[in-house]
Amino acid sequence: MKSIYLTGFMGAGKTTIGQALAAKLSLPVVDTDTLIEQNTKMAIKDIFEQHGESFFRELETKTLQGLPVNNTLVTTGGGIVTAQKNIDWMRENGCMIFLYADPEVIWERLENDTTRPLVQQKKKEEVTELFMKRLPLYKQAHITVDTTGLTLEAAAGAVHNAVKTWSNRQH
């Protein structure tokens, strides 16, 4: 099976749903942000502060392209789609899935999160604007699953069913 790439905005549930989905599919799960933190021995927010966003985005692309393209579930950082080459990579090497969550729900999840550099000191309108700016990029995914209002189990189930359908179409 080709690798599965979960994309979506911060707070959409990529990491949480990814863990549940990996268990359903019996696949290892790799989180690009976690891998970057392990490899650099730095927190993402520290990378942003000390080296800037463009440096982080380069690390993100290198990390993505260094991962297996078969039998792996990859959860990505919310901004991985800001480089078209990353979208193209995920589409060519696996099943790219956009986990959509309503901006209101995302704001509720992110409002007090101090680990996300692009949200700190931002107003709801600014976060929504960033979401809307990225939306066309996320929509290039093979599959979109709306997770708004779904429980973890229901969201993982919806993604699992979408992956099975996509996989059957590939054969």
C-alpha positions, 0 to 999 in steps of 0.5 A, spaced: 500 500 500 502 507 498 503 511 504 497 515 506 499 523 508 494 526 513 494 534 511 490 539 514 490 546 518 493 546 525 488 543 530 484 539 525 486 532 528 491 530 524 496 527 529 490 524 533 486 521 528 493 519 525 494 515 531 487 511 531 487 510 523 494 507 524 492 502 529 486 500 524 490 499 518 496 496 522 501 501 519 507 505 523 505 512 523 510 518 523 509 525 524 513 530 520 513 535 526 515 530 531 521 527 526 523 534 525 524 536 533 527 529 534 532 530 528 534 538 530 533 537 538 529 543 538 522 545 539 518 547 532 517 554 536 524 555 537 526 553 530 521 558 528 524 563 533 531 562 532 532 560 524 525 563 521 519 560 518 523 559 511 528 554 514 523 550 518 519 549 511 526 547 508 526 542 513 519 540 512 520 538 505 527 534 506 523 530 512 517 529 508 521 526 502 526 522 506 520 518 509 517 511 506 512 511 500 509 505 502 506 502 508 506 508 512 501 513 515 504 520 515 501 526 519 504 532 517 504 539 519 499 544 517 503 548 513 506 543 509 502 545 503 505 552 503 510 549 498 507 546 492 513 541 491 510 538 498 503 537 495 506 534 488 510 529 492 504 527 497 500 526 491 505 522 487 507 518 492 501 516 496 494 518 498 493 525 500 488 526 505 485 533 507 482 533 514 477 539 514 475 542 520 470 548 521 475 554 522 470 556 529 472 549 531 479 550 530 479 556 533 476 553 539 482 548 539 488 553 538 486 559 542 490 557 548 495 553 545 502 556 546 506 550 542 504 553 535 508 559 533 503 561 527 497 562 532 501 565 538 499 573 539 494 572 533 486 574 533 481 569 531 480 573 524 488 572 523 487 565 524 481 564 520 485 568 514 491 564 514 486 558 514 482 561 508 489 562 504 491 555 505 484 552 503 485 551 496 492 548 497 489 543 502 483 541 497 489 539 492 488 532 496 485 526 493 480 526 499 477 531 503 474 528 510 470 533 514 472 532 521 467 537 524 463 535 530 466 527 529 468 523 535 475 521 534 473 514 532 468 516 527 473 521 524 478 515 524 472 511 521 471 516 515 478 516 513 479 509 513 473 508 509 475 513 504 482 510 504 479 503 502 475 506 497 481 510 494 486 504 494 480 500 491 480 505 485 488 505 484 488 497 482 
